[in-house]
Amino acid sequence: MSDTSKIAKNLERFAQAVAAHDRENPTHTAYGIGLSHFDLERLGLEEGEQILPGIRVEVDGGVSGNFRVLCDAEHDEGAEEMEEEVVHAVSTHSVAPTGEPESYPREYRGRGGRLSALQAAARSCAAL
């Protein structure tokens, strides 16, 4: 079992996060806290254990050291719409570099101070 003060601090943070979530999203409510399996074991908690009124702790496969508020709504709806609007542009011609490699900024130089073909093309396109 973990130190009582660590559990108390985490419970306080969980309660603050749930309250903030419910305040910012009044149309749906939180039902749990998601932890990584490592953090669940480290805190000495059991999956499905009720840690706050109406709030259970669950393993959600997230990274260690962070927790997530689990709720009954979709928060990524806008992100999905934005992903659908992404357009990929492909060049139909290549551009040869001009000038000496030493005149290019250091970040564009490869081994021995020479530009790679990709770096030269990127530099040329940026100049257009």
N, C-alpha and C positions, 0 to 999 in steps of 0.2 A: 504494500500500500504506500502511496506517495505521502509526502509531508502534508499535514493538514493545511498549512498556510498556502501551499502551492495549489491545492484543490480549491481552497476558498477564493484565491485570486482568479483562477480559471472560471469558477462558477460566476463570479462577479462580471468577468469579461463576457461570458456567454449570455448572461442576463442583459447586459448593455447592448450587445449585438442584436439580440432578438427584439428588444424594445426599439432600437433604431430601425431595424428592418420593418417592423409593424407600423412604426410612425411614418416611414417613407413610402410604404406600400399598403395603404389602408384597405385595398380591395382583396387582399389575400393574407393568410396568416402563416407563421412559421410553425413547423411541427417537430423540428429536430436540429441537432448540431452534428455536422459531419466532421469526423476526425480520421486521420490515417490510422492504420492498424497499430503501428508502432506507438503513436501517442495514446491511443486507447489503453494499450497494455502498460505504458509508462505511468499513466495516471491511476491505474488500478481500477478502471471502469469496465463494465460489461456492455456488450452491444445490446441495444434495446432498453437499457436501463433509463428510467425517467430521472433526469437530473434537476429539472425545474418543472413547475406545474404545466403539463401539456407538452413538454419538450423532452424528447428521447435522444440519446446519443447513438450514432450509427457510424459504421465504417463506410466511407465513400471513396476510398482509393486516392484521396488527395495527397499532397506532399506533407511531410512531417513538419511540425512547427506552426502550422496554420490550421484554422478551423473555418467551416463554412456554415452559414445558416441555411437550413433546408426548408423549403416552403412548397405550397401547392400550386405555384404558378410558373410560367415561363418568363425568365428575365432576359433571354437572348433573342427575343423576337426581332428587335431592330437590327441586331448583328447579322442575322440570317438574311434580311433584306439587303443590307449593305454588301454582303458577300456575293449576292446574285448580280450586283451592278458592276463588279470588277471586270475590266476589259484588259485583255493582254495584247500588246502591240509587238509586232515582230518586224524587224528591218528587212527590206528587200534588196539592199545593196550594202557593200562594205566600204569603209573609208580607210585609206592608208594614212599613217601618221606622217606629220611633216615636221621638219626641224630635227635637231639633235636630241637624243634621250636625256642628255645632261640638262637641257633647258626645261624639262618637265619637272613638276613638283615631285619630291621624294616618294610620296605615297603612290605615284603612278609608275615608279621604276621597279623592275623585277630584279633578278639576280644580276650582278655586275652592272647595275645602273641601266639596264635595257628594259624597254616596255614589252610586256606580253601583248599579243595580238588583241586580246580582249580588253586590256587596259587602254591600248591605243585607240581602239574603236570607241570606247566609252568617252575618252578624252575628246575625240573628234566630234562625237555627237553632242557633247556638252557645249562645245564651241558654236554649234549651229544655232 
